[in-house]
Amino acid sequence: MSESVIADDLHIKGEVTTTGDIELKGVIEGDVTCRTLMIAQDARVEGSAKAEKVVVRGSVDGRINGVRVTLTSSAKVQGELICKALSVDEEAYFDGTSQRVDDPLGNPKSVSPDEHKVSPQAAKPTNGQSEKASAAKTEKRETDKVRPMITPQST
């Protein structure tokens, strides 16, 4: 796979898509999709970022979907994180919500014919639960809210 470097003097407006890696040193106003996204300290994404691995040293204003997401101490993120694994350094700034999901990239899963068959007993609620309560319990998702860390600014 190839790696593309978006230089610090480059400002892109629009969608950026590759099957390779991107090292962002400039600015992207739009959506980014790639395998690995490395956002440098002075770089910025204004839009969504979708990659297997996302490392943020700069700033993101938008949604991040990644299998592994890392917010380093210099990161400034505002928006939603949808990931399988999240690492946040102590000094990182994050204002938004995070949600842990098994497949944050939404890859279509191949399903064998037997996987989607449901036995009649499994389809019925048990222990006196209503069908509505049973469905709500099944669809429960884990959502974590992270509050921003306020750090003193030096002058």
C-alpha positions in Angstrom: 0.0 0.0 0.0 1.1 3.5 -0.7 1.3 6.5 1.7 0.2 9.9 0.6 1.5 13.0 2.4 -0.6 16.1 2.3 1.9 19.0 2.8 1.5 21.7 5.4 0.9 24.3 2.7 -1.9 22.3 1.1 -5.6 23.1 1.7 -8.1 20.6 0.2 -11.8 21.3 -0.1 -13.7 18.1 -0.9 -13.6 14.4 -0.4 -10.3 12.5 -0.1 -10.4 8.7 -0.6 -7.6 6.1 -0.9 -7.0 2.5 0.0 -3.6 3.4 1.4 -2.3 5.6 4.2 -2.5 9.4 4.6 -0.1 11.6 6.6 -1.9 14.9 6.9 0.1 18.0 7.5 -2.2 20.5 5.9 -6.0 21.1 6.0 -8.9 19.0 4.6 -12.3 20.6 4.5 -14.4 17.5 3.7 -14.5 13.8 4.3 -11.4 11.6 4.5 -11.4 7.8 4.0 -8.2 5.7 4.0 -6.5 2.8 5.7 -4.4 4.8 8.2 -4.8 8.5 8.9 -2.0 10.3 10.8 -3.0 14.0 11.5 0.1 16.1 12.3 0.2 18.6 15.2 -0.7 21.7 13.0 -3.0 19.8 10.6 -6.7 20.0 10.6 -9.7 18.0 9.4 -13.1 19.7 9.1 -15.4 16.9 8.3 -15.5 13.1 8.9 -12.5 10.8 9.1 -12.8 7.1 8.5 -9.9 4.7 8.8 -8.8 1.5 10.4 -6.2 3.5 12.5 -6.5 7.2 13.3 -3.8 9.1 15.2 -4.7 12.7 16.0 -2.0 15.1 16.9 -3.7 18.1 15.3 -7.4 19.0 15.3 -10.6 17.4 14.0 -14.0 19.0 13.9 -16.4 16.2 12.9 -16.9 12.5 13.2 -14.1 9.9 13.5 -14.8 6.3 12.6 -11.9 4.0 13.3 -11.0 0.6 14.6 -8.2 2.1 16.7 -8.3 5.8 17.5 -5.6 7.6 19.4 -5.8 11.2 20.7 -2.3 12.4 21.6 -1.5 15.1 24.1 -1.7 17.8 21.4 -5.0 16.6 19.9 -8.1 18.9 19.7 -11.2 17.0 18.8 -14.8 18.2 18.7 -17.4 15.7 17.5 -18.3 12.1 17.7 -15.9 9.1 18.0 -17.1 5.8 16.8 -14.4 3.2 17.4 -13.5 -0.3 18.7 -10.5 0.9 20.7 -9.8 4.4 22.0 -6.7 5.8 23.6 -6.7 9.4 25.0 -3.6 11.0 26.3 -3.9 13.1 29.5 -3.5 16.5 27.8 -5.7 15.8 24.8 -8.8 18.0 24.3 -12.0 16.1 23.4 -15.4 17.7 23.4 -18.1 15.3 22.1 -19.3 11.7 22.5 -17.6 8.4 22.0 -19.3 5.1 21.2 -17.7 1.7 21.2 -18.8 -0.6 18.4 -17.4 -3.8 17.1 -17.4 -2.6 13.5 -16.9 1.2 13.4 -16.2 1.2 9.6 -19.5 -0.5 8.8 -17.9 -3.1 6.7 -20.5 -5.5 5.3 -20.2 -8.9 7.0 -20.6 -12.0 5.0 -23.4 -14.0 6.5 -23.9 -17.7 6.1 -27.4 -18.9 5.4 -27.7 -20.5 8.8 -26.6 -17.4 10.7 -29.8 -15.4 10.3 -32.2 -18.3 11.1 -34.0 -17.8 14.4 -35.7 -20.7 16.2 -39.4 -20.0 17.2 -38.5 -20.1 20.9 -35.6 -17.6 20.5 -37.9 -15.1 18.8 -40.4 -15.1 21.7 -39.8 -13.0 24.8 -39.2 -15.0 28.0 -39.8 -14.3 31.7 -43.0 -12.3 31.0 -41.1 -9.6 29.0 -43.1 -7.8 26.4 -41.9 -8.0 22.8 -41.1 -4.3 22.9 -39.0 -4.6 26.1 -37.2 -7.6 24.6 -36.4 -5.7 21.4 -35.2 -2.6 23.4 -32.9 -4.8 25.5 -31.4 -6.3 22.3 -30.8 -3.0 20.6 -29.1 -1.4 23.6 -25.9 0.4 22.6 -23.0 1.4 24.8 -22.4 5.2 24.7 -19.8 7.0 26.7 -19.8 10.8 27.2 -16.4 12.3 27.7 -16.1 15.8 29.1 -13.4 18.1 27.8 -10.3 18.6 29.9 -9.7 22.3 30.7 -6.0 23.1 30.9 -4.5 26.4 31.8 -3.1 28.4 28.9 0.3 29.9 29.2 0.9 33.4 28.0 
